[in-house]
Amino acid sequence: MIKGRRILLAGMAFLLTGCGGFEPETALNESREQLTAFFTSYEDDEVVADYTQESVTAFLEGDISNYFSENFKNELPGLVEQIPFEETHLNPFPDSLDFLGELENKVRWVEYKINNYEIDKDSEMVVFFIESKEFGINASSLKITMIQEDNNWKILSVDS
């Protein structure tokens, strides 16, 4: 009887450890869903902050930060410091903050759409290739890397 229990427990432990690994299809679906939720958090061109360091920082540290990994959150102060608040440029935001745009001294949301993806099984990450819904001179393409952190898929980095 004891031997049977040991075999049963060993079998259950094997099944549980075998099922706990990185599942590419699940990772893709969950991270895509999270990234889509991020990009639809606001309407395209919706004003989300004033064009000041304090206002942009408050926005990025607010509810939207739930979509960011701890690593990305740690990079935000340096990214905000790169924004030339005293002057207006064609695109004043660093590439990592390209989901924001400036118009008439207001910070506006820029909505993107997912074009393609890559799954990095070794690093357990999903990389999305996205492009803004805008056309012409303001159009841009980005690469967003997502990781699972605290059982949620979050943005690790945004690159051009």
Salt bridges, closest charged atoms under 4 A:
ASP50 OD1 - LYS106 NZ 2.76
GLU70 OE2 - LYS73 NZ 3.39
GLU87 OE2 - HIS89 NE2 3.03
GLU104 OE1 - ARG108 NH2 3.81
GLU111 OE2 - LYS133 NZ 3.01
GLU131 OE2 - LYS113 NZ 3.88
